[in-house]
Amino acid sequence: MRTVILSDLHLGNGPEYEIFAGARELPEFLDTQSEPTRVVLNGDAVDFLMNDDPLVLDTQLAVEQAQALACWPSTADVFAALGRILARGGEVIIRLGNHDIELALAEVQTVFREALRQPPEIAARLAFMRGDSPLLLDVGGARLLMAHGDHTDNWNKVEYAHLPGPGAPTGAAAKDYQYAAGSVLVKTLLNPLKARYSMKFANLLAPDFQGAVLAALAVNPSAVKLLFQSTSLDILWQLFRKSRMPLNFDPGEPGPVDLGLASTLDGAGLSNVEREELEAALSDTAMSFDGDEGALSQARLKVARTVLGAYARVQRLIVGQSGERHFSLEPTNEETQEAQRLAEKFGAGAVISGHTHAARWKVDSSGVYANSGTWIWLMRLPSPDASDEIWADFLEELQRNPGLDPARQHLAKLEKRFTGILAEPDPKGGATVSLVQWEHPDDPPRTLRALASTHVPAA
C-alpha cells in the first residue's frame, strides 16, 4: 500500500477566515489514488481557531464548531474524498496538530466520521491519533516517523496531559486544559486583525504570530493600537518597554505576559528617533516634540522588511525583481538537528513533519528529513534583499489591499503550492520516499511531480 502524507490543510468553515486553497484540487488529487492508499493527515487538518467563539475546550461548543466545519462545502468535499479512499480499501489517519486539538474528543470524531458519507462500517475505519508521540509506519520494511512539529514550538505546544478523549491519560479533563500561547494569540490578535481590518495576510503568516502582528503594525499602526486597547495586553510594553528593562530583570516577576514582540522588533535595527516615532504612533499621549513622519515611515518600512523578509526566508517562497520564483527546500539547522534526534531515538530512516507550512527535503547520513508543506494560500513576497523602493511599494499595496483582493493584486499576490510526501514499497526492499507537488492547471493534464526522491532502506 502506498502512503500519502499531507499536513496543514487548515480546512475552514467560511470565507471570512478561509485560508485553505485546495477546494477543487485536493478532492481530485485524492480521487486519483485508484489503488488502496494510506492517507495520513499530519496535523492541522481542520482549523478550530478561525472563528469568533471563545477559546475554551467545551464538548458541546467543539461539536457545534465541528458541524460548521463539516458542512462548509470545501471541507465537506475533502472529507467525502477521504471517505472514498476508505471505500476503496485504503486507510485514513488524522493526527492532531495545534489548531485542531478538539479532534481528540470522541463526540467531535463522530461528526467527521459522518462527514465521510460512507456506511458506518467503513466510516469506523477513520483513525484519529493524538500527537503526544510520533507515528511510526513500516513501508516496505523502512521505518518512517511522522510528527506534526509543534512539539518543539513552545508557543504552540499542545498540553496533551490535560487533553481528554480516547487514549488520554487517566483524569484528563476539559476544565483543566489550557490552550497554547500561540492559539490565544490567534484568537485575540490575528483573528481580529483579519475580521475587523481585513488583514487577510495576518493568518497566512501563522504560526509566526509575532511576525504577523509586526507586519500588521507596519501596514496599519492605528489598527494595531486599537486592537491592543481592546485586550488586556499592552503593546508599548510588548514592543519597547521590555527591551529597555535592566539586565537584572527577573522574568519570573509578576507582570504582563511576554509575547516575544520586543525581541523580534529589535531585529529591525530601528534608530532611536524611529523607535520614538513608532512608539508615539501607538501611545495615548502625544510626544513633546514635533512628529517626524519620515522617521515613522522609515520605521514601518524597516519593520516590514524584517518580519516579512524573515517569513520569505522561512517559507523559501522568494520572488526576485524578474518575477520568476524559485523554491529552496533546504531546512534550517534547527529542523535538521531535531530530525536527526528523532531518527536516532526511534530508529527511523525518514522523519516527516509539518507545522511550518514550508516544504523541506534533506538526505544525509542520518536518513531523510522532509516537511510536507501546506495546502493553504501562500503570499508572494519581494526578495528579502530587494531594494527599499520595492519593499515600500509592496507595503503601500498591502495598505491599499489588506484583504488581498485578486483584482487589486500586483506585488502582494496569493499563490498555491500543493505539496506532500509519497512513500511506496520498493520491490527490492525498503521504500521510495518522495516530496511531490500536485500540479493542477485549469486545463488537463493534472500531474504529480516529484520535487525530490530517494530510497530508504529497510530497518
N, C-alpha and C positions, 0 to 999 in steps of 0.2 A: 504494500500500500504506500503510495506517495504521500508526503506530508507537506502541507502549505501552512506557513506561519505568517500571520498578519498582526499588526499592532496599531493601536491609537487610531481607530476608526472615528471615535467620538461621535457616534450616532446620536442625533438630537431629536427634538420634538417641536421644532418650529423655526420660522425664518429669522426671528429676532436674534437668536443665539446660534443659528445653524452654521457650523464650520465644516461638516462632512462634505466632501467634494465628489464622492463616487456613487451618487444616487443611481445613475444608469450603468456605470462601468462595473461596480463590484458584483451586482447580481449576474451580469453577463459573464464576468470572469469566473465566478463560482459555477455557473452552468456549463462552462467548457470542460469541467472536470468530469468527464463521462465515466471514467473508471472509478471504483471505490477509492475515496480520498479521505485522509485525515486532515481536518482544518483546525488549527489552533489559533484562537484569538488571544494574543499575549498581553492583555491588559488594556484598559480604557476603551473597550469595545463600544460601550454606550456611555453617555455623559449625564450624570445625575446632578452636576453642579450648575449647569447653564439654565437656570430658571430663577424665578423671584421668590421661591419658597424659603422659609427659614432653614438654616443649616443645623439640623438636628436629626439624629437617627431615630426615626419613629416608624414602626412597621406599616401602619396604615398610610402615612404620608409617602413612604417608599413605594408601596403598592400603587398608589394613585400616580406617582411620577412614572413608574414602570408602565402603567397602562397608557399614559400620554405618549411615552416614547414608542411603545409597540404599535400605537395607532397612527403615528406620523408616517406618511407614505414611503419616504426613502428608508426609514428604519424597518417598516413592515416588509418592504421588498427584499431587504437584505436577510431578514430572518426567514422569510419564505424560501429564499435560495438556500439558506443553511438547512432548512427542512428537506429540500430536495437532495442535498448531499447525503443526509441520513437515509432518505428513502432509497438511494442507490447503493446502500450498504456501506456507506462511509462513516466516519466519526467526526464529531464536533466537540471541541473542548474550549470553554470560555474561562480564562483565568482573570482574576481580579486585578485591577490597577488602582491608582489613587483617585480616579474620577468616577469609579463605579463600585465602590465598596458595598453599596446596597445589594449587589448581586449575591452577597453572602447569605441573605435572608431566604429561607425556603419559600415564603409567600411570593417574593419577587421572582424567584426562579420559575415558579408555576406560571406567572404571567408570560414569560418569554418562551416557555415550552409550548404554551398555547399559540404563541405568535408564529410558530413553525408551520402551522396549517397542515399538520400530519396526524394520523391516528395516534392515540395515546401510547401504544406500544413502541412506536417509532420516536415520538417526542421524548419519551422517557430516557432515551439514549443520549440526549444532550447533557454533557457533563460540565458542571461548574467546579472550579478549583480555586481555593484560596491562594494567596500569593506569599504566604509566610515561609515557604520553602520552594526551591526550584522544581520545575517539572523536568524529569529525565526520561527521554524516549530512546528506544532501540530502533534504529533504522538500518537494516542490513548488517546488524552487529555493531554498527557505530553508535557511540553514546553521545546524544545531543542534549544539551541543557538549555532550558528556557527560563528566563526571569524577566519580569517587566522592566526593572531597572530603578524603581523608586526606593528600593531598599538602601541605596547609597545616597539618597537625596534627603537630607534632614528636614527640609521644608515640606516635603511631600510624603514622608514615610507613614505607612498605614499602621495603626495601632491594633494589630491582629489579636493581641492578648485579651482585648475587651470587645472584639467584634463577634457578635453572636451568629448563629446559623449552623448548618450541618458541618461537622468537623471542627467546631470551635472548642477552645479549652473549657473545661467544666467551670461554670459560674460566670462565663462571659455574658454581659447584659448590655442592651442598647443604652440604658441610662448611664452607664459608665464610659461609653465610647466618646472619645474626643477626636474631632477631625484635625488633620494636619494643618499647620500654619498656611501652607500653600492653598488648601481648599478654602480656608477662611478668607484669604486674600482674593481668591477668585470671586467669592460671593460679595465681599464688602467693597472691593475696588474695581476689579476687571469687569464684572457684570454691569455695574452702574455706568462705567465709562462707555460701555457699548450701548446700553439701553437708553441712557439719558443724553449722551453726547454723540451717539452714532459712531463711536470709535471702534469699528469692526476690527481694525488691526490689533487691538489690545489682546483679544482672545487668540489671535494667530501666533502671538509671541509666547503663550504659555507652553511649558511650565516655568519659563523665566519671568515671573511676575514682577521682579524688581525692574528688569528691562522694560516691561510693558508699561509700568507706572511712569518711569522716567521718560519713555518715548511719548506718552500722553502729555507729560509736563512740557516737553519740547513743542508739541503741537498746539496745546491749549492750556496755558498755566491757570487761567481763570477757572476752567472746568475742574482741574485737579484740586485747586484751592477750595472750591465749593464742595467737592466730593468729600474731602477730608473733614470739612466742617460738620458734615452730617454723620461722622463716625466718632468713636472715642479716640481715634489716632491723631497724632499731632505731626503734621507734615514738616513743619520747621524743625522740630526736634529730630525727626527721622532723617532729614536731608542735611542739616547743618550743625545742629547743636551737638549731636553725638560725636561728630568728627572733631569737635573743638573741646571735648572733655579732656581733663588732665589724664596723664598716663596711668595714674593710680586709681582710675575709676573702677569701682567694683561692679563687674557685670551681674553679680547676684543681688545687687542693691535694688530695692523696690523702685519701680518706675515704669515708664512706657515700654511696651514690648518693642524689641529691635527687629525691624523688617529687613535690615540689610541694605537700606536705601543710601545711607550716608557713605558706606564703604564703596558702593557701586558708583555713586556720584563722584567720589574722589578721583576715579579713573578718568574723568572728563578733563582734568587739568585746568579748571577754571581759575582765572585770576581773582584777586581779592575784590576788585571792582565788579567783575562779572558775578561773583557769588553774592555780593551785596545787592546787586540789581535783581537777581533771581529771587533772593530772599524777600526783597521789597515787594515783588510782584505777588508773593504768597502771604504777605503779612497783613494783619488787620490795621496796622498803624503805618502812616506814611513815613518815609525816611526823612531825615533832617536836611537833606541836600537835594538839589535838582536831580531827577532821574536821568539816566543815560540810556536812551532807547537803543543806541548802538551796542552798548555793553550787554543789554538784555538780549538782543537779537543774537549776538555772538555767543552768549552763554547757552541759549537754546540750541544753536547750531552745534556747539561742542557736545552737548548732552545727546542730541540726536545721533551725531556721528559715533559717539562712544557706544551707546546701547544698541543701536540698530546695526552698527558695524560689527559689534560682537555677535549679534544674532546672525548676521550674514556668515560670519566665520563658523559659528556652531552648526548652522544648517548646511553649510557648504553650498548655498544657492547664490552664486556670485554672478553678477551681470556687469560686464565692463562697458565702456563707452560705445563699443561696437554693437552692443545689444545682443551679442552671442553669449549664451550661457554655457557654463561647464560645471560639472559636479565633481568635487573631491570626496572620495569615500573614506579617506584616512581618518581613523579615530584619534581622539586625544590620548595623551599619555595616561590620564586617569582612567579612561574607558579601557584601554589596553591592560593596564595593571589589574583592574577588577576582573576582567575576563580571564586573565592568567590565574588569578587567585581561585576563581570558581572552578576553572578547568582542573587545577591541581587538587582542590579539595574534594571534588566529586568524580574525578577520573573521567572527565568529558573530553571528547575530541573536538567539539564545537560548542561555543557559548553564544546564545542568541538572545538579544534584548530588544527593548523598545524605549518608550518614555520620552526621549529627547526629540522625537519627530524627525531625526536626521538619519538617513540610511548610511550604514557603515560596512566596511569589509576589510579584514586583515587576516593574512595567513602567515604564521611564523612557527618556530619550533614547538611552541606550546599548543598549537592547534589553530582553530578558526574562531575569529570573533566577527559577528555580524549583528547589525541593527536593522530590523525590517522596515524602518521608516514609518510613514504615516499615510493616511488617506484623507487628510484634511486639506484645505486650501493652503498654499504657500504664497507668501508675498514677495514679489520681485523687488530687490533692493539694489541700490548702486554698489559698486565695489567699495569695500572699506577704505581703499586707497584712492578713491575718486577725489576730485578737487572739491574745495569748499563750495564753488559755484554749483556743481552738480548736486551736492547734498542740500544746499539751500533751495534749489528748485524742487527737489524731492520733498523737503519739509513743507514748502509752500503748497505743493499739491496735496499733501496729507491734510493741511489746514483747510483747503477748499473741498476736499473729498474724503473726509474721515471714514465714511461708510464704504469706501472703495466701490462706488457705483461703476459698473463696467463701462458705461457710456462716457464717463469722465476720466477714465484711467489713461495716463500717458506714461509716467515713470513708475508710479506705485501700482503695479499690476498683480492680479491674482493668477496663480498658475497651479497646475496639477502635476504631481509626480507619484504615480501609484506603484509602490514597491512592496516586496515581500521576500520571504525565504522559501525556497523549494528544496526538499530533501527526498531523494529517491534511492532505493536499494540498488547497489551495484551488483551485477551478476557474478562478479569475481570476489564479492565480499565488501563490506563497508558500505558507504553511502556517497553519492554525489550530492553536494550541497551547493546551492547557487543563490546569489542575490539577483532577483528578477524584477523586471518592470513591465507592467501591463500597459501596452500602448494601444490607445483606443481612439483613433481618428474618427471624424464624423463619417467618413466613408470606409467600408471594409477594405482590406482585411485587418482584423484585430490580431495583434501578435503579443506573445510573451517573450520578451527579450532578456537574455542573460547578461547582466552587467559584469558579473564575476562568477567563477565556478571553480570548485576544487574537489578532490577525493578525500574523504575522511575514512581512515582505515578502521576495521573492526577493533573493538576494545580487546 
